[in-house]
């Protein structure tokens, strides 16, 4: 009976990129990390801030900030319900100086 010499935790040799393809993959990852990673994180953070601002404008009554008439808030409520708990946690969280840095 022949023994199986492959390690079950490691991918087969065919799955690992070799040579130029593997090198170019690493170059792409490094280039992305140097050029686009910060922009991507900034865009995601900006999107989250805009979503939280939208919820504040529409559901501000929960925090005592009535900006929008209740009729429109109730019309938008089904779309906002999944995000309300995280929004309330973020808005009522104690702020720190390091929050602005990171």
Biopython code that builds the backbone (N, CA, C, O; Angstrom):
import numpy as np
from Bio.PDB.StructureBuilder import StructureBuilder

atoms = [
    (1, "UNK", "N", (0.829, -1.170, 0.000)),
    (1, "UNK", "CA", (0.000, 0.000, 0.000)),
    (1, "UNK", "C", (0.884, 1.248, 0.000)),
    (1, "UNK", "O", (1.829, 1.342, 0.784)),
    (2, "UNK", "N", (0.584, 2.185, -0.862)),
    (2, "UNK", "CA", (1.393, 3.401, -0.974)),
    (2, "UNK", "C", (0.924, 4.415, 0.059)),
    (2, "UNK", "O", (-0.275, 4.593, 0.276)),
    (3, "UNK", "N", (1.879, 5.070, 0.689)),
    (3, "UNK", "CA", (1.546, 6.083, 1.672)),
    (3, "UNK", "C", (1.282, 7.415, 0.982)),
    (3, "UNK", "O", (1.912, 7.754, -0.021)),
    (4, "UNK", "N", (0.342, 8.156, 1.541)),
    (4, "UNK", "CA", (0.039, 9.490, 1.026)),
    (4, "UNK", "C", (0.961, 10.476, 1.724)),
    (4, "UNK", "O", (0.854, 10.673, 2.934)),
    (5, "UNK", "N", (1.862, 11.095, 0.978)),
    (5, "UNK", "CA", (2.859, 11.980, 1.572)),
    (5, "UNK", "C", (2.400, 13.427, 1.640)),
    (5, "UNK", "O", (3.134, 14.270, 2.157)),
    (6, "UNK", "N", (1.221, 13.745, 1.142)),
    (6, "UNK", "CA", (0.759, 15.132, 1.180)),
    (6, "UNK", "C", (0.236, 15.447, 2.567)),
    (6, "UNK", "O", (-0.324, 14.588, 3.246)),
    (7, "UNK", "N", (0.424, 16.668, 2.969)),
    (7, "UNK", "CA", (-0.047, 17.144, 4.250)),
    (7, "UNK", "C", (-1.490, 17.607, 4.078)),
    (7, "UNK", "O", (-1.759, 18.411, 3.185)),
    (8, "UNK", "N", (-2.435, 17.128, 4.903)),
    (8, "UNK", "CA", (-3.831, 17.505, 4.703)),
    (8, "UNK", "C", (-4.100, 18.991, 4.922)),
    (8, "UNK", "O", (-5.084, 19.509, 4.393)),
    (9, "UNK", "N", (-3.268, 19.688, 5.674)),
    (9, "UNK", "CA", (-3.482, 21.108, 5.927)),
    (9, "UNK", "C", (-2.963, 22.005, 4.831)),
    (9, "UNK", "O", (-3.365, 23.166, 4.745)),
    (10, "UNK", "N", (-2.071, 21.496, 3.982)),
    (10, "UNK", "CA", (-1.476, 22.327, 2.946)),
    (10, "UNK", "C", (-2.111, 22.035, 1.593)),
    (10, "UNK", "O", (-2.462, 20.890, 1.308)),
    (11, "UNK", "N", (-2.261, 23.063, 0.755)),
    (11, "UNK", "CA", (-2.807, 22.814, -0.590)),
    (11, "UNK", "C", (-1.810, 22.030, -1.437)),
    (11, "UNK", "O", (-0.610, 22.015, -1.165)),
    (12, "UNK", "N", (-2.329, 21.393, -2.447)),
    (12, "UNK", "CA", (-1.474, 20.620, -3.350)),
    (12, "UNK", "C", (-0.515, 21.545, -4.084)),
    (12, "UNK", "O", (-0.694, 22.762, -4.120)),
    (13, "UNK", "N", (0.510, 20.929, -4.667)),
    (13, "UNK", "CA", (1.507, 21.715, -5.398)),
    (13, "UNK", "C", (0.886, 22.397, -6.611)),
    (13, "UNK", "O", (1.364, 23.449, -7.036)),
    (14, "UNK", "N", (-0.174, 21.815, -7.175)),
    (14, "UNK", "CA", (-0.815, 22.427, -8.343)),
    (14, "UNK", "C", (-1.549, 23.711, -7.958)),
    (14, "UNK", "O", (-1.715, 24.598, -8.796)),
    (15, "UNK", "N", (-1.991, 23.823, -6.706)),
    (15, "UNK", "CA", (-2.760, 24.986, -6.286)),
    (15, "UNK", "C", (-1.873, 26.183, -5.952)),
    (15, "UNK", "O", (-2.328, 27.324, -6.032)),
    (16, "UNK", "N", (-0.633, 25.946, -5.583)),
    (16, "UNK", "CA", (0.276, 27.043, -5.250)),
    (16, "UNK", "C", (0.809, 27.672, -6.534)),
    (16, "UNK", "O", (1.341, 26.974, -7.396)),
    (17, "UNK", "N", (0.665, 29.001, -6.662)),
    (17, "UNK", "CA", (1.258, 29.649, -7.843)),
    (17, "UNK", "C", (2.778, 29.605, -7.756)),
    (17, "UNK", "O", (3.362, 29.853, -6.701)),
    (18, "UNK", "N", (3.400, 29.288, -8.871)),
    (18, "UNK", "CA", (4.857, 29.184, -8.911)),
    (18, "UNK", "C", (5.419, 30.162, -9.922)),
    (18, "UNK", "O", (4.730, 30.618, -10.835)),
    (19, "UNK", "N", (6.660, 30.463, -9.735)),
    (19, "UNK", "CA", (7.390, 31.238, -10.726)),
    (19, "UNK", "C", (6.889, 32.656, -10.859)),
    (19, "UNK", "O", (6.627, 33.345, -9.873)),
    (20, "UNK", "N", (6.762, 33.073, -12.103)),
    (20, "UNK", "CA", (6.389, 34.448, -12.419)),
    (20, "UNK", "C", (4.976, 34.782, -11.951)),
    (20, "UNK", "O", (4.728, 35.899, -11.498)),
    (21, "UNK", "N", (4.056, 33.839, -12.052)),
    (21, "UNK", "CA", (2.670, 34.096, -11.635)),
    (21, "UNK", "C", (2.607, 34.380, -10.132)),
    (21, "UNK", "O", (1.913, 35.304, -9.707)),
    (22, "UNK", "N", (3.318, 33.604, -9.336)),
    (22, "UNK", "CA", (3.338, 33.828, -7.893)),
    (22, "UNK", "C", (3.995, 35.144, -7.532)),
    (22, "UNK", "O", (3.527, 35.857, -6.644)),
    (23, "UNK", "N", (5.087, 35.471, -8.224)),
    (23, "UNK", "CA", (5.781, 36.725, -7.983)),
    (23, "UNK", "C", (4.900, 37.919, -8.336)),
    (23, "UNK", "O", (4.840, 38.895, -7.588)),
    (24, "UNK", "N", (4.214, 37.841, -9.482)),
    (24, "UNK", "CA", (3.344, 38.949, -9.899)),
    (24, "UNK", "C", (2.158, 39.098, -8.943)),
    (24, "UNK", "O", (1.691, 40.211, -8.701)),
    (25, "UNK", "N", (1.681, 37.998, -8.411)),
    (25, "UNK", "CA", (0.598, 38.075, -7.422)),
    (25, "UNK", "C", (1.043, 38.828, -6.177)),
    (25, "UNK", "O", (0.302, 39.650, -5.638)),
    (26, "UNK", "N", (2.260, 38.541, -5.725)),
    (26, "UNK", "CA", (2.800, 39.245, -4.564)),
    (26, "UNK", "C", (3.018, 40.724, -4.869)),
    (26, "UNK", "O", (2.762, 41.575, -4.017)),
    (27, "UNK", "N", (3.485, 41.038, -6.071)),
    (27, "UNK", "CA", (3.689, 42.437, -6.465)),
    (27, "UNK", "C", (2.352, 43.178, -6.479)),
    (27, "UNK", "O", (2.279, 44.330, -6.053)),
    (28, "UNK", "N", (1.294, 42.524, -6.966)),
    (28, "UNK", "CA", (-0.036, 43.145, -6.977)),
    (28, "UNK", "C", (-0.521, 43.429, -5.562)),
    (28, "UNK", "O", (-1.085, 44.489, -5.291)),
    (29, "UNK", "N", (-0.300, 42.476, -4.665)),
    (29, "UNK", "CA", (-0.728, 42.675, -3.284)),
    (29, "UNK", "C", (0.032, 43.816, -2.620)),
    (29, "UNK", "O", (-0.568, 44.621, -1.907)),
    (30, "UNK", "N", (1.323, 43.899, -2.837)),
    (30, "UNK", "CA", (2.121, 44.974, -2.250)),
    (30, "UNK", "C", (1.710, 46.321, -2.840)),
    (30, "UNK", "O", (1.595, 47.309, -2.114)),
    (31, "UNK", "N", (1.488, 46.363, -4.155)),
    (31, "UNK", "CA", (1.070, 47.609, -4.801)),
    (31, "UNK", "C", (-0.281, 48.071, -4.275)),
    (31, "UNK", "O", (-0.477, 49.258, -4.014)),
    (32, "UNK", "N", (-1.211, 47.138, -4.118)),
    (32, "UNK", "CA", (-2.520, 47.482, -3.559)),
    (32, "UNK", "C", (-2.363, 48.022, -2.148)),
    (32, "UNK", "O", (-2.980, 49.025, -1.790)),
    (33, "UNK", "N", (-1.541, 47.361, -1.351)),
    (33, "UNK", "CA", (-1.330, 47.803, 0.021)),
    (33, "UNK", "C", (-0.723, 49.186, 0.097)),
    (33, "UNK", "O", (-1.071, 49.969, 0.981)),
    (34, "UNK", "N", (0.186, 49.499, -0.820)),
    (34, "UNK", "CA", (0.837, 50.803, -0.802)),
    (34, "UNK", "C", (-0.043, 51.899, -1.386)),
    (34, "UNK", "O", (-0.006, 53.037, -0.918)),
    (35, "UNK", "N", (-0.824, 51.574, -2.391)),
    (35, "UNK", "CA", (-1.535, 52.615, -3.135)),
    (35, "UNK", "C", (-3.015, 52.733, -2.781)),
    (35, "UNK", "O", (-3.521, 53.846, -2.643)),
    (36, "UNK", "N", (-3.708, 51.627, -2.634)),
    (36, "UNK", "CA", (-5.161, 51.707, -2.575)),
    (36, "UNK", "C", (-5.771, 51.314, -1.239)),
    (36, "UNK", "O", (-6.947, 51.596, -1.009)),
    (37, "UNK", "N", (-5.038, 50.688, -0.369)),
    (37, "UNK", "CA", (-5.643, 50.203, 0.874)),
    (37, "UNK", "C", (-6.167, 51.345, 1.742)),
    (37, "UNK", "O", (-7.277, 51.255, 2.265)),
    (38, "UNK", "N", (-5.399, 52.404, 1.902)),
    (38, "UNK", "CA", (-5.855, 53.539, 2.704)),
    (38, "UNK", "C", (-7.071, 54.214, 2.084)),
    (38, "UNK", "O", (-7.988, 54.628, 2.793)),
    (39, "UNK", "N", (-7.074, 54.324, 0.763)),
    (39, "UNK", "CA", (-8.232, 54.929, 0.096)),
    (39, "UNK", "C", (-9.476, 54.080, 0.301)),
    (39, "UNK", "O", (-10.567, 54.615, 0.497)),
    (40, "UNK", "N", (-9.322, 52.770, 0.257)),
    (40, "UNK", "CA", (-10.456, 51.866, 0.457)),
    (40, "UNK", "C", (-10.998, 51.990, 1.871)),
    (40, "UNK", "O", (-12.210, 52.071, 2.070)),
    (41, "UNK", "N", (-10.109, 52.007, 2.851)),
    (41, "UNK", "CA", (-10.545, 52.153, 4.240)),
    (41, "UNK", "C", (-11.223, 53.505, 4.463)),
    (41, "UNK", "O", (-12.221, 53.587, 5.179)),
    (42, "UNK", "N", (-10.689, 54.561, 3.856)),
    (42, "UNK", "CA", (-11.281, 55.888, 3.998)),
    (42, "UNK", "C", (-12.675, 55.927, 3.365)),
    (42, "UNK", "O", (-13.598, 56.516, 3.927)),
    (43, "UNK", "N", (-12.823, 55.301, 2.203)),
    (43, "UNK", "CA", (-14.122, 55.265, 1.542)),
    (43, "UNK", "C", (-15.147, 54.500, 2.376)),
    (43, "UNK", "O", (-16.296, 54.929, 2.485)),
    (44, "UNK", "N", (-14.750, 53.384, 2.961)),
    (44, "UNK", "CA", (-15.670, 52.620, 3.806)),
    (44, "UNK", "C", (-16.047, 53.405, 5.061)),
    (44, "UNK", "O", (-17.200, 53.377, 5.490)),
    (45, "UNK", "N", (-15.073, 54.107, 5.652)),
    (45, "UNK", "CA", (-15.360, 54.908, 6.838)),
    (45, "UNK", "C", (-16.295, 56.072, 6.490)),
    (45, "UNK", "O", (-17.188, 56.404, 7.269)),
    (46, "UNK", "N", (-16.091, 56.684, 5.335)),
    (46, "UNK", "CA", (-16.958, 57.783, 4.899)),
    (46, "UNK", "C", (-18.375, 57.289, 4.651)),
    (46, "UNK", "O", (-19.344, 57.952, 5.021)),
    (47, "UNK", "N", (-18.495, 56.121, 4.022)),
    (47, "UNK", "CA", (-19.816, 55.545, 3.782)),
    (47, "UNK", "C", (-20.532, 55.264, 5.092)),
    (47, "UNK", "O", (-21.724, 55.547, 5.219)),
    (48, "UNK", "N", (-19.818, 54.708, 6.072)),
    (48, "UNK", "CA", (-20.436, 54.422, 7.368)),
    (48, "UNK", "C", (-20.889, 55.713, 8.046)),
    (48, "UNK", "O", (-21.968, 55.757, 8.636)),
    (49, "UNK", "N", (-20.077, 56.754, 7.965)),
    (49, "UNK", "CA", (-20.456, 58.036, 8.567)),
    (49, "UNK", "C", (-21.688, 58.628, 7.892)),
    (49, "UNK", "O", (-22.561, 59.182, 8.560)),
    (50, "UNK", "N", (-21.758, 58.510, 6.579)),
    (50, "UNK", "CA", (-22.930, 59.025, 5.857)),
    (50, "UNK", "C", (-24.188, 58.239, 6.213)),
    (50, "UNK", "O", (-25.263, 58.824, 6.347)),
    (51, "UNK", "N", (-24.068, 56.931, 6.365)),
    (51, "UNK", "CA", (-25.216, 56.127, 6.763)),
    (51, "UNK", "C", (-25.687, 56.497, 8.157)),
    (51, "UNK", "O", (-26.889, 56.584, 8.406)),
    (52, "UNK", "N", (-24.738, 56.717, 9.078)),
    (52, "UNK", "CA", (-25.121, 57.095, 10.432)),
    (52, "UNK", "C", (-25.736, 58.489, 10.461)),
    (52, "UNK", "O", (-26.652, 58.741, 11.244)),
    (53, "UNK", "N", (-25.255, 59.382, 9.632)),
    (53, "UNK", "CA", (-25.853, 60.709, 9.544)),
    (53, "UNK", "C", (-27.272, 60.634, 8.994)),
    (53, "UNK", "O", (-28.163, 61.333, 9.478)),
    (54, "UNK", "N", (-27.488, 59.795, 7.992)),
    (54, "UNK", "CA", (-28.828, 59.600, 7.436)),
    (54, "UNK", "C", (-29.783, 59.073, 8.495)),
    (54, "UNK", "O", (-30.916, 59.540, 8.607)),
    (55, "UNK", "N", (-29.322, 58.099, 9.272)),
    (55, "UNK", "CA", (-30.184, 57.547, 10.314)),
    (55, "UNK", "C", (-30.450, 58.603, 11.382)),
    (55, "UNK", "O", (-31.555, 58.660, 11.922)),
    (56, "UNK", "N", (-29.456, 59.443, 11.698)),
    (56, "UNK", "CA", (-29.676, 60.513, 12.670)),
    (56, "UNK", "C", (-30.740, 61.479, 12.186)),
    (56, "UNK", "O", (-31.593, 61.909, 12.962)),
    (57, "UNK", "N", (-30.696, 61.821, 10.911)),
    (57, "UNK", "CA", (-31.692, 62.752, 10.370)),
    (57, "UNK", "C", (-33.076, 62.114, 10.370)),
    (57, "UNK", "O", (-34.061, 62.773, 10.703)),
    (58, "UNK", "N", (-33.159, 60.844, 10.000)),
    (58, "UNK", "CA", (-34.477, 60.211, 9.901)),
    (58, "UNK", "C", (-35.002, 59.710, 11.240)),
    (58, "UNK", "O", (-36.202, 59.807, 11.496)),
    (59, "UNK", "N", (-34.145, 59.184, 12.094)),
    (59, "UNK", "CA", (-34.591, 58.589, 13.353)),
    (59, "UNK", "C", (-34.054, 59.347, 14.564)),
    (59, "UNK", "O", (-33.876, 58.753, 15.627)),
    (60, "UNK", "N", (-33.800, 60.618, 14.428)),
    (60, "UNK", "CA", (-33.259, 61.407, 15.528)),
    (60, "UNK", "C", (-34.183, 61.507, 16.716)),
    (60, "UNK", "O", (-33.741, 61.857, 17.810)),
    (61, "UNK", "N", (-35.470, 61.207, 16.529)),
    (61, "UNK", "CA", (-36.430, 61.259, 17.632)),
    (61, "UNK", "C", (-36.026, 60.306, 18.755)),
    (61, "UNK", "O", (-36.330, 60.564, 19.919)),
    (62, "UNK", "N", (-35.348, 59.216, 18.422)),
    (62, "UNK", "CA", (-34.943, 58.245, 19.445)),
    (62, "UNK", "C", (-33.929, 58.835, 20.408)),
    (62, "UNK", "O", (-33.837, 58.407, 21.558)),
    (63, "UNK", "N", (-33.175, 59.808, 19.947)),
    (63, "UNK", "CA", (-32.174, 60.449, 20.802)),
    (63, "UNK", "C", (-32.604, 61.833, 21.273)),
    (63, "UNK", "O", (-31.858, 62.511, 21.980)),
    (64, "UNK", "N", (-33.790, 62.247, 20.888)),
    (64, "UNK", "CA", (-34.271, 63.558, 21.288)),
    (64, "UNK", "C", (-33.880, 64.664, 20.333)),
    (64, "UNK", "O", (-33.834, 65.830, 20.725)),
    (65, "UNK", "N", (-33.598, 64.325, 19.091)),
    (65, "UNK", "CA", (-33.222, 65.309, 18.074)),
    (65, "UNK", "C", (-34.268, 65.243, 16.949)),
    (65, "UNK", "O", (-34.037, 64.591, 15.930)),
    (66, "UNK", "N", (-35.406, 65.909, 17.127)),
    (66, "UNK", "CA", (-36.451, 65.834, 16.098)),
    (66, "UNK", "C", (-36.118, 66.732, 14.909)),
    (66, "UNK", "O", (-36.296, 67.948, 14.977)),
    (67, "UNK", "N", (-35.643, 66.145, 13.840)),
    (67, "UNK", "CA", (-35.272, 66.908, 12.656)),
    (67, "UNK", "C", (-36.308, 66.729, 11.556)),
    (67, "UNK", "O", (-36.701, 67.694, 10.901)),
    (68, "UNK", "N", (-36.743, 65.511, 11.358)),
    (68, "UNK", "CA", (-37.669, 65.161, 10.286)),
    (68, "UNK", "C", (-39.048, 64.883, 10.871)),
    (68, "UNK", "O", (-39.138, 64.283, 11.942)),
    (69, "UNK", "N", (-40.119, 65.297, 10.210)),
    (69, "UNK", "CA", (-41.460, 64.987, 10.726)),
    (69, "UNK", "C", (-41.659, 63.474, 10.885)),
    (69, "UNK", "O", (-41.120, 62.693, 10.102)),
    (70, "UNK", "N", (-42.424, 63.066, 11.886)),
    (70, "UNK", "CA", (-42.596, 61.637, 12.178)),
    (70, "UNK", "C", (-43.188, 60.836, 11.015)),
    (70, "UNK", "O", (-42.930, 59.638, 10.903)),
    (71, "UNK", "N", (-43.969, 61.473, 10.159)),
    (71, "UNK", "CA", (-44.566, 60.749, 9.042)),
    (71, "UNK", "C", (-43.482, 60.142, 8.156)),
    (71, "UNK", "O", (-43.554, 58.966, 7.799)),
    (72, "UNK", "N", (-42.483, 60.941, 7.804)),
    (72, "UNK", "CA", (-41.415, 60.448, 6.935)),
    (72, "UNK", "C", (-40.527, 59.446, 7.658)),
    (72, "UNK", "O", (-40.032, 58.491, 7.058)),
    (73, "UNK", "N", (-40.331, 59.672, 8.945)),
    (73, "UNK", "CA", (-39.544, 58.712, 9.717)),
    (73, "UNK", "C", (-40.209, 57.349, 9.729)),
    (73, "UNK", "O", (-39.540, 56.324, 9.603)),
    (74, "UNK", "N", (-41.516, 57.335, 9.880)),
    (74, "UNK", "CA", (-42.231, 56.055, 9.894)),
    (74, "UNK", "C", (-42.220, 55.386, 8.520)),
    (74, "UNK", "O", (-42.199, 54.158, 8.430)),
    (75, "UNK", "N", (-42.233, 56.164, 7.477)),
    (75, "UNK", "CA", (-42.168, 55.582, 6.128)),
    (75, "UNK", "C", (-40.809, 54.936, 5.873)),
    (75, "UNK", "O", (-40.724, 53.937, 5.160)),
    (76, "UNK", "N", (-39.757, 55.493, 6.444)),
    (76, "UNK", "CA", (-38.404, 54.960, 6.254)),
    (76, "UNK", "C", (-38.019, 53.904, 7.287)),
    (76, "UNK", "O", (-36.986, 53.250, 7.139)),
    (77, "UNK", "N", (-38.818, 53.731, 8.312)),
    (77, "UNK", "CA", (-38.478, 52.812, 9.399)),
    (77, "UNK", "C", (-38.177, 51.384, 8.950)),
    (77, "UNK", "O", (-37.212, 50.811, 9.454)),
    (78, "UNK", "N", (-38.930, 50.772, 8.041)),
    (78, "UNK", "CA", (-38.609, 49.385, 7.649)),
    (78, "UNK", "C", (-37.218, 49.230, 7.031)),
    (78, "UNK", "O", (-36.627, 48.153, 7.116)),
    (79, "UNK", "N", (-36.696, 50.273, 6.420)),
    (79, "UNK", "CA", (-35.381, 50.192, 5.787)),
    (79, "UNK", "C", (-34.245, 50.429, 6.788)),
    (79, "UNK", "O", (-33.100, 50.049, 6.543)),
    (80, "UNK", "N", (-34.575, 51.057, 7.909)),
    (80, "UNK", "CA", (-33.563, 51.459, 8.870)),
    (80, "UNK", "C", (-33.457, 50.482, 10.049)),
    (80, "UNK", "O", (-32.438, 50.465, 10.740)),
    (81, "UNK", "N", (-34.480, 49.684, 10.284)),
    (81, "UNK", "CA", (-34.535, 48.813, 11.458)),
    (81, "UNK", "C", (-33.281, 47.948, 11.638)),
    (81, "UNK", "O", (-32.802, 47.846, 12.767)),
    (82, "UNK", "N", (-32.723, 47.324, 10.602)),
    (82, "UNK", "CA", (-31.539, 46.489, 10.846)),
    (82, "UNK", "C", (-30.327, 47.252, 11.370)),
    (82, "UNK", "O", (-29.444, 46.646, 11.978)),
    (83, "UNK", "N", (-30.261, 48.548, 11.154)),
    (83, "UNK", "CA", (-29.091, 49.328, 11.541)),
    (83, "UNK", "C", (-29.294, 50.142, 12.813)),
    (83, "UNK", "O", (-28.356, 50.790, 13.278)),
    (84, "UNK", "N", (-30.485, 50.124, 13.381)),
    (84, "UNK", "CA", (-30.790, 50.995, 14.516)),
    (84, "UNK", "C", (-29.947, 50.651, 15.739)),
    (84, "UNK", "O", (-29.451, 51.558, 16.407)),
    (85, "UNK", "N", (-29.773, 49.380, 16.048)),
    (85, "UNK", "CA", (-29.047, 49.023, 17.274)),
    (85, "UNK", "C", (-27.581, 49.449, 17.210)),
    (85, "UNK", "O", (-27.050, 49.982, 18.184)),
    (86, "UNK", "N", (-26.929, 49.222, 16.082)),
    (86, "UNK", "CA", (-25.524, 49.644, 15.971)),
    (86, "UNK", "C", (-25.407, 51.163, 15.928)),
    (86, "UNK", "O", (-24.441, 51.733, 16.436)),
    (87, "UNK", "N", (-26.387, 51.811, 15.323)),
    (87, "UNK", "CA", (-26.368, 53.269, 15.261)),
    (87, "UNK", "C", (-26.512, 53.875, 16.655)),
    (87, "UNK", "O", (-25.774, 54.794, 17.011)),
    (88, "UNK", "N", (-27.457, 53.366, 17.444)),
    (88, "UNK", "CA", (-27.654, 53.881, 18.796)),
    (88, "UNK", "C", (-26.408, 53.650, 19.644)),
    (88, "UNK", "O", (-26.021, 54.514, 20.431)),
    (89, "UNK", "N", (-25.782, 52.488, 19.486)),
    (89, "UNK", "CA", (-24.565, 52.194, 20.242)),
    (89, "UNK", "C", (-23.451, 53.170, 19.866)),
    (89, "UNK", "O", (-22.706, 53.634, 20.728)),
    (90, "UNK", "N", (-23.345, 53.476, 18.575)),
    (90, "UNK", "CA", (-22.284, 54.386, 18.127)),
    (90, "UNK", "C", (-22.557, 55.821, 18.563)),
    (90, "UNK", "O", (-21.634, 56.533, 18.957)),
    (91, "UNK", "N", (-23.806, 56.248, 18.498)),
    (91, "UNK", "CA", (-24.129, 57.633, 18.849)),
    (91, "UNK", "C", (-24.031, 57.883, 20.352)),
    (91, "UNK", "O", (-23.664, 58.982, 20.769)),
    (92, "UNK", "N", (-24.348, 56.893, 21.163)),
    (92, "UNK", "CA", (-24.351, 57.074, 22.610)),
    (92, "UNK", "C", (-23.045, 56.633, 23.263)),
    (92, "UNK", "O", (-22.914, 56.675, 24.487)),
    (93, "UNK", "N", (-22.090, 56.215, 22.458)),
    (93, "UNK", "CA", (-20.804, 55.776, 22.977)),
    (93, "UNK", "C", (-20.016, 56.960, 23.522)),
    (93, "UNK", "O", (-20.094, 58.073, 23.002)),
    (94, "UNK", "N", (-19.267, 56.699, 24.565)),
    (94, "UNK", "CA", (-18.430, 57.752, 25.138)),
    (94, "UNK", "C", (-17.266, 58.022, 24.187)),
    (94, "UNK", "O", (-16.566, 57.097, 23.775)),
    (95, "UNK", "N", (-17.067, 59.268, 23.849)),
    (95, "UNK", "CA", (-16.022, 59.638, 22.885)),
    (95, "UNK", "C", (-14.674, 59.787, 23.583)),
    (95, "UNK", "O", (-14.598, 60.118, 24.766)),
    (96, "UNK", "N", (-13.624, 59.537, 22.826)),
    (96, "UNK", "CA", (-12.271, 59.626, 23.348)),
    (96, "UNK", "C", (-11.417, 60.374, 22.327)),
    (96, "UNK", "O", (-11.786, 60.456, 21.155)),
    (97, "UNK", "N", (-10.308, 60.907, 22.749)),
    (97, "UNK", "CA", (-9.416, 61.644, 21.864)),
    (97, "UNK", "C", (-8.875, 60.732, 20.759)),
    (97, "UNK", "O", (-8.683, 61.176, 19.626)),
    (98, "UNK", "N", (-8.631, 59.466, 21.085)),
    (98, "UNK", "CA", (-8.056, 58.551, 20.106)),
    (98, "UNK", "C", (-9.036, 58.163, 19.014)),
    (98, "UNK", "O", (-8.615, 57.643, 17.981)),
    (99, "UNK", "N", (-10.334, 58.397, 19.205)),
    (99, "UNK", "CA", (-11.324, 58.082, 18.163)),
    (99, "UNK", "C", (-11.074, 58.882, 16.896)),
    (99, "UNK", "O", (-11.276, 58.381, 15.790)),
    (100, "UNK", "N", (-10.642, 60.102, 17.052)),
    (100, "UNK", "CA", (-10.396, 60.954, 15.881)),
    (100, "UNK", "C", (-9.140, 60.542, 15.129)),
    (100, "UNK", "O", (-9.012, 60.804, 13.933)),
    (101, "UNK", "N", (-8.212, 59.897, 15.831)),
    (101, "UNK", "CA", (-6.949, 59.515, 15.196)),
    (101, "UNK", "C", (-7.076, 58.248, 14.360)),
    (101, "UNK", "O", (-6.454, 58.139, 13.303)),
    (102, "UNK", "N", (-7.860, 57.308, 14.813)),
    (102, "UNK", "CA", (-7.908, 56.003, 14.129)),
    (102, "UNK", "C", (-9.194, 55.827, 13.459)),
    (102, "UNK", "O", (-9.427, 54.795, 12.831)),
]
sb = StructureBuilder()
sb.init_structure("model")
sb.init_model(0)
sb.init_chain("A")
sb.init_seg("    ")
for serial, (resi, resn, name, xyz) in enumerate(atoms, 1):
    if name == "N":
        sb.init_residue(resn, " ", resi, " ")
    sb.init_atom(name, np.array(xyz, "f"), 0.0, 1.0, " ", f" {name:<3s}", serial, name[0])
structure = sb.get_structure()
